[in-house]
Amino acid sequence: MTTTKLQRIRRTAVLLACLALAPALRAATLDPAELPRVQAATFEVVIPKPVNDPLTYERPLPLDQLPFQQRNDKYYSVGTAFALGDNRFVTAGHVLSLGIDSLMGEPALRDASGHVYAIDKVTRFSLQQDFVEFTLKDAPKVTPLEPNTHATMNDVVYAVGNALGTGIVIRDGLYTSQTPEEENGRWQWMRFSAAASPGNSGGPLLDKDGKVIGVVLMKSPDENLNYALPIDFVLKAPANLAVADTRGLYQLDVIDSKQSGRFKTEFPLPKSFADFSTAFQKAYNASADQQLHDLLGENANTMFPKGAGSARLLHTGSNLDAFPTLLHRSSNGTWVIAGTNETKSTLAHNGFVAKAAVGSQLMFHMRKPDDVTSKQLYGDSKLFMDLLLKAAPLQRHVGAEQVKVTSLGKPTVERMFTDAYQRRWQVREWPMAYDNSVLIAFLLPVPDGYAAMMRIAPAKNEHEEMGDLKALTDFVYLAYSGTLAQWKEFLANTDLLPTVLSDIAIRFDYGNDFRYRSRRLGFAYTPELQKIDQNSQLVLGMSYFEDHGKVVWDVSNVVVKSNVDNAERISFNRHIAPSDELDDSYRNSWGKIVQRSHPDDGVPYSENDMTYIGTVGGTPVSAQAQPGVLYTAFYGVDGPRPEDTMKGKLNLLMKDVQISEH
């Protein structure tokens, strides 16, 4: 007989034995006399619904689409708890944790008659084993469930819980097996086949006699083998102590590296739920801060702008794109500008919002409507968000329908944050209590409106998400662009300007002259060279580069167009001598600039229906004095133009150029 055939015979025998046993197992039911005691000792865990909603919607919320019980209940039903002693109640740690730093209110217990009991003190808590023990104010007189710490494998068990938030139900199955705790097998989870649904978490797992053998914690994702914590771990847990010892991965969007860290803390109990929530959140926030610190520390030698992988970006000028994105370290260790696939939605009066997901955040560029001043936009956070919601709608799900949010109201947080490159961000935060989440926006004022990053995060993760966004501000890449009218308004907001712009003088008189002066470059021109009016466009291409041993964020490209739609323009580009670690392509490009080769030779040329002429500005180059920085200057206009005309334009452009950087 072959081995395969023998295995089939054995499997058949086992199957027949199981089928023979099944009727006996299915016949075993919980003693009806025990049901009232079990039901009286088992409670819903509920969280109060928000009373006030500052949000406004495009139409009344279709609450009639929700089931009757759900729409009329003043509470959200989130889990199950049970009595384990005299005024001693137990539920899953993750169920009670829903109330930590919540926008909704403190969790409570509700009995079958609808009476709600407030939590008095939290007395035991374990994050890793996922249970919490607590007392109630004005606790009901119920007979607690009797524990059994020696459950028998393959016996019938009963999962008792608030399945799907519809009340306490009891479902049977088998205690099938044990599974080691995932990290290093510190304990064994119980596995059972009784059905478990959302809402069962925290409920008791009973043996055939109605004694509690475990706390129901998790539903198996792929099959009906669900998880419970043996009740023995609750009984033997240290009294009056909260403990957490879990590991996790921390990642920042600009690098692929992950930091493996631990959230490990303990603090004394008993505490009121409010004090417990405060102590837990404080420890969690400190752990998140430490993980971010450790991640940045582990990558310190290769984090931009350090390391050889930063050299290319530090020698690359601006791409003149006003849409904000992030720097990112690629798989080969080289820092690059993250690509985006933005979509654009229009606003009234020439406004628009361009948006794209970059990593975990929404990045967007808002061009404000013409009837909104910069001062209004920067000073009225509700106005800003109302405009954003018109172009980037936020939907609230109600049953099977989606309702557009038209306003989030006033933010609850309004403060400033200055990043490492002295850019001043307006930080705004709006609560969305119905979802127990917060919308966090980091807004960077730019000439035509805002460049920004935004995340929606669970309320209890607000500090962690805020820390991430603060760290990401140092890696934001964008150009400053706007009409001269927009620049005039923007530059008047001196307290919002990045330091680099406060050190640059931009002066213009419509129809007469335009002047630009920084500590690196100065130039001026009149309408004889190019039209100057309120619709002329100025773009400052910003980039990161090294200056006297320090990496700065500064202007590397200046472009002024006669107007937004006209192709006529002048431009100045900053170029840096390549460092040793760069490849020959950088040296070849630099060599052509040094030698004033085409197209920097003062000879007009045509390209893409445009005529250009360019030269190199600064100190003449000699073999004895090789410069580290040079500027190229260009004038371009659409269509063919005579050579003499183009050379005359170049002379006008270069007449007042001053380059003070060498």
LOTI-581661 format. One record per residue: residue in one letter; x, y, z of N, C-alpha, C in turn. Coordinates in steps of 0.1 Angstrom, whole numbers, plus 5000, padded with zeros to 4 digits. Layout:
N
AXYZXYZXYZ/...
***
This chain:
662
M500849885000500050005000500950125000/T500650224991501450344990501150435002/T502150515005502050615016500850705014/T500750755001499650844998498250785001/K498050654997496850585000496550565014/L497650535022497550515036497150645043/Q497650755038497250885044495850915041/R495350885029493950905026493050825036/I493350695038492550615047492550675061/R493650715066493750775079492950905080/R492950985070492251105070490751075070/T490350975062488850935062488450885076/A489250815083488950765096488750875106/V489650975105489551085114488251165111/L487951185098486751255094485451185099/L485451055098484250975103484150985118/A485250985125485250995139484751135143/C485151235136484651375139483151385137/L482651325125481251335122480451255133/A481051145138480251075148480251155161/L481251235164481251315176480451435175/A480251495163479551625161478151625167/P477251525165475951545171476051565186/A476951495193477051505207477451645211/L478451705203478951835206477851935204/R477151925193476052025190474952015199/A474751895205473651885215473951955228/A475251985231475552045243475252195242/T474352245251473952385251474152435266/L474252565267474352625280473052605287/D473252565300472052545308471152665308/P469852655304468952765304468952845317/A469152775328469152835341470252935343/E471352915335472553005336472353135328/L471453125318471353245309471053375315/P470053385325469853515331471053565338/R471853475345473053525352474053575342/V474253505331475253545321474853675315/Q473653685311473153815305473253935314/A472953905327472954015336474354065339/A475353975338476754005341477454055329/T476854065317477454105305476854245300/F477654335296477254465293477754515279/E477054605273477654685262478654785267/V479654805259480554925261480055025251/V479755145256479255255247480055375249/I480055455238480655595239479655695234/P479455805241478455905237478655965224/K477655975216477756045203478056195206/P478756265196478956405198477556485198/V477456575207476256655208476156765198/N477256835197477356955187478256915175/D477756945164478556925151478757055145/P480057105145480357235139480357235123/L480257115118480357105103479057145097/T479057195085477857215077477957135064/Y476757095059476757005047475857065036/E476057005024475357055013473857035014/R473456935022472056905024471856835038/P470756835043470556765056471056615055/L471656575066472156435066470956335065/P471056235057469956145055469956035066/L469756085078469855985090468755885089/D467655905082466655805081467155685073/Q468355695067468855575060469555475070/L469755525082470355435092469355355099/P469655235104468755155111468155235123/F466855205127466155275137466955285150/Q467555175154468255175167469455265166/Q470155255155471455325154471255475153/R470155525146469955665145469355735157/N468655655165468055705177468855685190/D469855605189470755585201471555705204/K471755745216472555855220474055815221/Y474255685219475655625221475955545209/Y477355525207477855425198478155305206/S477755195201477955065208479255005202/V480354995211481654965205482254835210/G481654765220482254645225481454585236/T482054495243481354415254482254415266/A481654415278482354395291481554305299/F482254255310481554155319482054175333/A481154135343481554145357482354025361/L483454045367484353935372484453935387/G483854035394483854035408482954145413/D483054175426482154275432482754415427/N481854485419482254615412483654595406/R483854495398485054465391484654415377/F484954495367484554465353485754465344/V485554385333486654355324486154375310/T487054435301486854435287488154435280/A488154435267489354435259489954575260/G491354575261492054705262491754795250/H491654735238491454815226490054875226/V489054815232487754875233487754995241/L488254985254488255105262489255215257/S490255175249491155265243490555355233/L489355325228488655405218488255545225/G488255545238487955665245489155745249/I490355695246491555775250491655895240/D491756015246491956135238490856145228/S489656105231488556095221487856235220/L487256255209486456375207485056355211/M484756235215483356195217482956195232/G483856155240483456145255483956005260/E483755995273484355875280483455755277/P484055635276483255515275482555485288/A481455405287480655365298480055225295/L479355165305478755035303477155065303/R476554975295475054985294474454845296/D473454835304472854705306471754685297/A471054565298470054525288468854615289/S468654685301467454775303467754915298/G468954935293469355065288469955165298/H470155115310470855205320472355205318/V472855335319474255355316475055385328/Y476155315330477055325342478355395338/A478755495345479955565342481155485349/I482255495342483455425348483955515360/D484355445371484855515382486355515382/K487055395383488455395383488955275374/V490055305367490755195359491755135369/T491655005371492454935382493554845376/R493354785364494454705358494354735343/F495554735336495554755322496754685316/S496654615305497754565297497554585283/L498354665277498154695262498554575254/Q499654505258500054385249499054265251/Q498554245263497654135264496154175262/D496054305260494754365255493554345264/F493754375277492654375286492754495296/V491554525301491554635311490454595322/E490754635334489854605345489454745351/F488254755356487854885361486554875370/T486254975377485154985385484155085380/L482955075385481855165380481355255391/K480855375388480155455397478755405399/D478255395411476955335413476755205406/A477655115408477654985401476454905404/P475954835394474754755396475054625404/K474054575411474254455419473954335410/V475054275405474954155396475854045402/T475553925399476353815402477453805392/P478753815396479853815387479953675381/L480553665369480853535363482053465371/E481853335373482953265380484053225370/P485253245373486353205364486753055364/N487153005353487752875352489052885345/T490152865353491552885347492152755342/H491352645341491852525335490852465325/A490652545314489752505304490352385297/T489452305292489752175285489652195270/M490752155263490752165249489752075243/N489152125232488052065224486752055231/D486652125242485352135249484452245242/V483152235244482252335239482552465246/V482452575239482652705245481552795239/Y481352915246480253005242480853145242/A480753215231481253355229480053435232/V480153525242479053605247479453755243/G478553825236478953955233477854035226/N478154165224477354265218477654255203/A477254145196477554125182476854235174/L477754305166477254405156476454515163/G476654535176475954645183474454625185/T473954505184472554485185472054415197/G472954405207472554345220473354215223/I473254165235474054055239473553925233/V474353855226473953725220475053615225/I474653495225475453385229475553285217/R476853245213477053155202478053055206/D477852935201478652815206479652775196/G480652705200481752645192482652565200/L483852545196484852465203486052545207/Y486652505218487952555222488952465214/T489452515203490152435193491652415195/S492352525200493752515200494352635207/Q495652645207496352765213497352815203/T497552945203498553005194499453095201/P500753075200501753165207501553315203/E501753395213501753545211502753575200/E502453665191503153685178504653725180/E504953805189506353855190507353755194/N507253695205508153595210507553485218/G506253465217505553355224505453375239/R505353495243505253525258504053455265/W503053435257501853355263501153295251/Q500153215254499353145244497953215243/W497553245231496153285229495353165228/M494153175233493153065230492553085217/R492252975210491552985197490252905198/F489252965193487952895194487052915181/S486152835179485352835167484052895168/A483652935180482353005182482453135174/A481353175167481253295159481553415167/A482353515161482553635167482353745157/S481753855161481453965152482054095157/P482154205149482454335155481454365167/G482054405178481254425190481454325200/N481954205196482154095206483454125214/S484354205210485554225217485254275231/G486054205240485854235255484854145262/G484054065254483153985260483753855266/P482953785274483453655280483453545271/L484353455271484353325265484053225276/L482953155275482453065286482652925283/D482852845294482852695291481452645292/K481352505291480052445291479152475303/D479852505314479152535327478852675329/G479152765319478952905321480052985329/K481152915331482252985337483153055327/V483753165330484453245321485953185320/I486353155308487653105306488553195298/G488053305292488853395285488053525281/V488853615276488253745271488353745256/V487253755249487253755235487953885230/L488953875221489753985216489654015201/M489853905193490053925179489253825171/K488853865159488253775150489253735140/S489353605137490353555127489953615114/P490953665106490553725093490253635082/D490753505083490553415072489553295075/E489453265087488653145090488053165104/N487153085108486453095121487253035132/L488453085134489253045146489653175153/N488853215162489053345168489853345180/Y490253465186491253475196490553515209/A491153465220490753505234491953505243/L492053585253493053585263492653505274/P493353395278492953315290492753405302/I491653375309491253465321492253465332/D493153365332494153355342495053475342/F495353525329496253645328495653765334/V494353775334493653895340493753875355/L493453755360493453735375494853755381/K495853715374497253725379497953855376/A497353945368497954065364498254155377/P499354225377499654315388498554405391/A498154415404497054505408497554655407/N496654735404496854885404498054925395/L498154865383499254895374498754895360/A499254995352499054995338500354965331/V500354865322501654835315501454825300/A502454865293502454855278503854815274/D503954715266505254665260504954605247/T504854695237504654645223505654705214/R505854635203506754685193506054735181/G506654815173506054865161507054925152/L506654955140507555015130507155165127/Y508255245127507955385125508655425112/Q507955505103508455535090508155685087/L509055755081508855885076508855885061/D507855955055507655935040508855965031/V509756045036510856075027511955975026/I511955865034512855755033512155625034/D512755525029512155385029512455315042/S513555365049513955295062512855295072/K512655195079511755185090512555165104/Q511955235114512655215127511755125135/S512355015140511754915148511954965163/G510854995169510955045183509854985192/R509855025204508954965214508255085220/F506955055223506155145232506155075245/K506955115254507055045267506955155278/T505955125287505755215298504955145309/E504855205320503955155331503755275340/F502555285346502255385355501255335365/P501155395377500355345388498855365385/L498055275390496555285391496155265405/P494955295409493855325401493855475397/K493155505386492955635381491555655375/S491055775375489855795368490155775353/F489055755345489355735331490055855325/A489655975329490256095323491756095327/D492156065339493556065343494255955336/F493655835335494255725328494455765314/S493555825307493655865293494855965292/T494956055301496056155300497356095302/A497456005312498755935314499155845303/F498255775297498555685286498955765274/Q498155875271498455955259499856015260/K500156065272501456125274502556035271/A502455905276503455805274503555765259/Y502355755253502355715239502955825230/N502655955233503256065225504756065227/A505256045239506656045242507355935234/S506655815233507255705226507355735211/A506255805205506255835191507355935188/D507556035197508656135196510056065195/Q510155965204511455895205511755815193/Q510655745188510855665176511255755164/L510655875162511055965152512456005154/H512756045166514156085169515155975166/D514855845169515755735167515855705152/L514755725144514755695130515655805123/L515555925127516356035121517856015125/G518055965137519355945142520055825135/E519355725132519855605125520255645111/N519555735105519855775091520555915090/A521055955101521656095102522656115091/N523556015088524656045079524156045064/T522956005062522455995048521256075046/M520756145057519556225056519956355048/F519056395039519356515032519456635042/P520456715040521456735029522756665031/K522856565040524156505043524356385034/G525556335032525856215025526056245010/A526656145004526956154989525656154981/G524656094986523356084979522656224977/S523156324985522556454984523156544973/A524356504968525156594960524456634947/R523756544940523056584928522056694930/L521256674941520156774944520756904948/L521856904955522457034959523157104947/H523257044936523857104924522757124913/T521557104917520457114907519557234910/G519357314900518557434901517057404902/S516257504904514857484906514157434893/N513057364894512357324882511157424880/L511057524888510057634887508657594889/D508457474895507057424897506557474910/A505357544909504757604921504057494930/F503857374924503157274932504157214942/P503757204955504657154965504757004964/T505956954966506256814967507256784978/L507756664979508756634989510056584983/L511156604989512356534985512256394990/H512856304983512756154987514056084984/R514455994993515655914991515255794983/S515855784971515455664962516155544967/S515855424961516455304965517955294964/N518555374955520055374954520655474963/G519955534972520455624982520555774977/T520155794965520255934959518956014962/W519056134967517856214970517356284957/V516056264955515356314943514156394947/I513556454937512256524940511156434937/A510256404946509156304944508256354933/G507956264924507056294913505656304918/T504756384911503356394915502556384903/N501256344905500256334895499056414899/E499256554899498256634905497056654896/T495856674902494656704895494256844899/K493556914890493157054893491657074893/S491157144903489757184903489657334904/T488757394897488657544896487757594907/L488157724911487357804920486857924912/A485958004917485458124910486558224910/H486458324901487358434899488758394898/N488958304888490358254884491058174895/G490458134905491058044915491057904911/F491957824917491957684915492757614927/V492557484928493257404937493857284929/A495157274929495857154924496157064936/K495956934934496156844946496756714941/A497456644950498056514947498456454960/A498356324961498856244972500356224971/V501056264981502556244981502756174995/G503056044994503255975006501855965014/S501955995026500755985035499956105036/Q500256215028499556335029499056385016/L498056475017497656545005498456665004/M499056684992499756814990498956894980/F498857024982498057104973498557244972/H498257304960498557444957497257514955/M496957614963495657694961496057824955/R495557854943495557984937494358054942/K494458154950493258224956492458294945/P491158294947490258374938490658524938/D490458594927490858734926490158824936/D488958784940488158864949488458834964/V489558754966489958734980491358784981/T491658874991492958924992493858825000/S495158844999496058765007495858775022/K495558895026495358925040494158845045/Q493058845037491858765040492158615041/L492858565031493058425030493958375042/Y495058455045495958415055495358435069/G494458525070493958565083492658495087/D491958435077490658375080490758225077/S490958135087491157995084489857925080/K488757975084487457925080487257945065/L487558075061487458105046488358015038/F489557995042490457905035489857775033/M489457705045488957575044487657565036/D486757665037485557665028485957665014/L486957745010487357744996487957604992/L488757555001489357424998488357314995/L487257315004486257215003485457224990/K485457344984484757364971485457284960/A486757284961487557224951488057084954/A488157054967488556924971487556864981/P486356824976485256794985485556684995/L485056695007485156595018483756545020/Q483656405019482356345020482156275034/R480956285039480556215051479656105047/H480055985051479155865048478055845058/V476855835053475655815061474955705055/G474955585061474355465054475055445041/A474255425031474755405017475055535010/E474755645016474855775009476155855013/Q476555945005477656035008477156175007/V477456255017477056395018478256485018/K478256585009479456675009479456765020/V480656775027480856875037481257005031/T480457115035480757245029481557335038/S481657305051482457385060482757305073/L483957325077484457265090484357355101/G483957485099483857585109485257635112/K485357685124486657745129487557635133/P488857645131489857545136489957555151/T490357455158490557455172492057485175/V492857465165494357495167494757595156/E495357705160495957795150497257845156/R498357805150499657845155500657845144/M501857895146502857905136503957805139/F504657755128505757665129506857715119/T508057725124509157765115510057645113/D510257605100511057485098512557525098/A513457425095514857445096515357545086/Y514657575075515057675065514357805066/Q513757825078513157955082511957985073/R511257885069509957905063508857895073/R507857995073506958005083505557945079/W505257835086503957765083502857805092/Q501657815087500557835095499957695097/V499857645110499357515114497957535118/R497057455112495657465115495057315117/E494157305127493557175130492057185132/W491357105125489857105126489456965131/P488656965142488156835147486956785138/M486856655136485656595130485156495140/A484356535149483956455160483156325156/Y482356345145481556225141482456105137/D483656135133484556025129485756015139/N485656085150486756085160488156105154/S488156205145489456235138489656385137/V490856415133491256555131491856575118/L491656695112492256735099493356825103/I494556795099495756875102496256935089/A496457065089496957135077498157215081/F499257205073500357285073500357375061/L500157505063499957595052501057695051/L501657695039502757785036502257895027/P502258015032501758125023502758145011/V502258154999502958184987502258294980/P502958354970502358484964500958474959/D500558354953499258344948498258274957/G498658234969497758174978498458084988/Y498357954987498957864997499557744990/A500657694995501157564993501057485006/A500557365006500257305018500357155018/M500457095031500356955033499156935043/M498456825041497256795050497156645052/R496756615065496456475068495156475076/I494456365075493356335084493756215093/A493756235106494256135115493256105126/P493355985132492555955144492956055155/A491956095163492256195173493356165182/K493456035186494555995196495955995189/N495955995176497256005169497656145165/E496956245170497156385166498656425168/H499156395180500556435183501556375174/E501356245172502256165163502256225149/E501056245144500956295130501456435129/M501256515139501756655139503356645139/G503956555147505356545147505956505133/D505256415126505656375113505656495103/L504556565104504356675094505456785097/K505756815110506756905113508156865107/A508456735108509656675103509656695088/L508556665081508456675066508656815061/T508356915069508457055063509857075058/D510857015064512257045060512556985046/F511656905041511856835028510956885017/V510256995020509257045010510057114999/Y509557094987510257154975509157224967/L509457354964508457424955509057554951/A508457624941508857754936507757854941/Y508157984942507258094945506858164933/S505558164930505058214917503858304919/G503758414911502558494911502658614902/T501558674900501558804892502158914901/L502659024895503159124903502159184913/A500859184909499859224918499759134930/Q499859004928499858904939501158914947/W502258944941503458964949503359084958/K502759184953502659314961501859284974/E500759214972499959174984500759084993/F501358984988502058884995503258945003/L504059024997505159085004504759175015/A503559225016503059305026502859235039/N502759095038502559015050503958975056/T504659065061506059045065506258945075/D505258925084505358825095505258685090/L504858665078504658535072505658495062/L506558585058507558565048508658475053/P509158385045510458315049511558415050/T512558375058513658475061514358505048/V514458415038515158445026514558555018/L513158555018512458665011512558795018/S512558795031512658925038514058995036/D515058915030516358965027516459005012/I515358995005515359024990514459144988/A514959234981514159354977513659334963/I512259344962511659334949510759454948/R511159544938510459664936509959684922/F508759734920508359754906507359864906/D507359934895506460044892505860014879/Y504559984878503859944866504160044855/G504559994844504860084832506160164833/N506960144844508160224845509360134847/D509460054858510659974860510359854869/F511259754869511259644878512659624883/R512759604896514059594903514059474912/Y515159394911515359274920516759284926/R516859274939518159284946518159184958/S519159094957519459004968520959014971/R521458944981522858954984523658864974/R522958804965523658724954523558784941/L522358844938522158894924521259014924/G521559104915520759224913520559254898/F519359294895519159334881517959434880/A517759504870516659594868516359604853/Y515159644849514859664835513659754834/T513359804822512259894820511359834809/P510259894806509359844795510059834781/E511259904780511959894767512359754765/L512659684776513059544774511759454774/Q510859474784509759384785508659464793/K507359434789506259504796506259474811/I505859574818505759564833504359614837/D503459524841502159564846501759464857/Q500559484862500059404873499959254870/N499859224857499659084852500959024849/S502059094849503359034847503658924858/Q504258824854504458714863505958704868/L506158684881507458664887507458524893/V508558454889508758314895510158314902/L510158284914511458264921511558114923/G512558054915512757914917513657884929/M513157814938513857794951514557654951/S515757644956516357514957517357514969/Y517857394972518757374984520157374978/F521057454984522457444980523357484991/E524657454990525557485000526157624998/D526257705010526657835010527657855022/H528957865019529957885029529857775040/G529657645035529657535044528357505050/K527357575047525957555053524957535042/V524157435042523057425032521957515035/V521557595025520457695026519457665016/W518257725018517157715008517057865003/D517357874990517458014985517058014970/V517058134965516658154950517858104941/S517458014932518457964922518058004908/N516858054907516358084893515358194894/V515458304887514558404886513958424872/V512658414871511958434858510958544859/V510958634850509858734849509358734835/K507958704834507258704821506458834820/S506258874807505458994805504058974810/N503458854809502258824816502158664817/V501158614824501158474826501058394813/D500258444804499958374792500958404780/N501758514781502658544771503958474773/A504558424762505858354763507058444765/E506958574763508158654765508558654779/R509858644781510458634795511858664796/I512358694808513758704811514058604822/S515258554823515558464834517058474838/F517258444850518658424856518758294863/N519758214859519958084865521258074873/R521258024885522458004892523057864890/H524357864888525057734885526257724894/I526457594899527557574909528557474903/A529857504906530857414901530657274908/P530757164900530357034905531456984915/S530956914925531756854935532356724930/D533356674937534156554931533256434929/E532256414938531456294937530456284925/L530256404918529356404907529956344894/D529156294885529656234873530056334863/D530556284852531156374841530056464835/S528856424835527756504829527756644835/Y527856644849527856774856529056864852/R530256794851531456864847531456914833/N530856844824530756884810529757004809/S528656994816527757114816528357234822/W529057224833529757334839530857394830/G531557304823532657344814532057434803/K530957394798530357474787529957614792/I529457624804529057754810530357834812/V531357774817532657844820533157904807/Q533157824796533657864783532657944775/R531557974780530458054773530157994760/S529957864760529557784748528157804746/H527657764734526257774731525457694741/P524357744746523557864742523957984750/D525057984757525458104765526458194759/D526458204745527458274738526958404732/G525758454736525258574731524758574717/V524558454711524058434698522658394698/P521658454691520258414692520058274685/Y519058204690518758074685517258054687/S516757964679515357934679515057794685/E514057784693513657654699512157654703/N511457554698509957544701509257674699/D509457734687508757854682509057974691/M510257964698510658084706512058124701/T512458244702513758294699514458334713/Y515658274715516358304728517658364725/I518158434735519558474735520058474749/G521258424752521758414765523258434766/T523658464779525058484781525358444796/V526558454800527058424813527358554820/G526758574832527058694840528058674851/G528758774855529758764866531158794861/T532058764870533458794867533958714855/P534658774846535258694835536058584840/V536058474832536758354837538158354831/S539058314839540458294835540958164840/A542058124835542657994839543158004853/Q543458124858544058134871542958154882/A541758194878540658214887539358144883/Q539258024886538057944883536957974893/P535758024889534658064898533957934903/G533357944915532557834920531057854917/V530657974914529258004911529258094899/L528358064889528158154878526658164875/Y526258274869524858294865524758304850/T523758244845523358264831522158344830/A522158434820520958524818520458504804/F519058494803518358474791517258564788/Y517058594776515858664771515158574761/G513858564761513158484751511858544747/V511458534735510258584730509758494719/D508458494717507858394708508058454693/G508158354684508358384670509758424666/P510058434653511358474649511658614651/R512858654654513258794657514558814650/P514858944645516158974639517258964650/E518458924645519658904654519959034662/D519959154654520259274661519259314672/T517959284669516959304679517259224692/M517559104690517759014702519059054709/K520059094702521259144709521059274717/G520159354711519859474718519059444731/K518159344730517459304742518359254753/L519359174749520359114758521159224765/N521559324757522259444763521459514773/L520159534770519259594780519159514793/L519059384791518959294803520259304811/M521459304805522659294813523159434818/K522459544813522959674816523159694831/D522159654839522159684854522359554862/V522959454856523159324864524359344873/Q524159304886525159294896525159154902/I526259094901526458954907527458974918/S527058944930527958964942528258834948/E528058724941528458594946529458524937/H530558474942531558414933531958284939/
***
